[in-house]
C-alpha cells in the first residue's frame, strides 16, 4: 500500500510541471518592469519560439508557445517587454497563424519561461 502511494506521488510530480507552467503573459510598458525582453522577428527561421495567441486562458497550458495575454500584471506568469532591437532581447519570437505551428525552435531558451 505504501509503495503504491509513493508511485502515485512520483507520477504526480512528473506530470505537474506541464500543468503548472502555463503561459499567461502581460506586456509591460517599461523595460525595468519585465521578467523577459522579447523581440518579434520577421521570419520564422530567425526565432527561438513560435508563439500562437490563444483566446482563452485555459488553452495556455505548458511551455509550448501558447500564450494568453492577460489584462493585469498580477494575473500573469511572465511579464514581457517588447524591445526594438534583436540584440536587446533574451528571446526572439515569431507569431504563427495556427495553434499547431507553435513550439520551440531553440530548446536552450526554454528555461526562460519556467
Secondary structure by P-SEA (a helix, b strand, c coil): caaaaaaaaaaaaaaccccccccbbbbbcccccccbbbbbbcccccccbbbbbbcccccccccccbbbbbcccccccbbbbbbcccccccbbbbbbcccccccccccccccccc
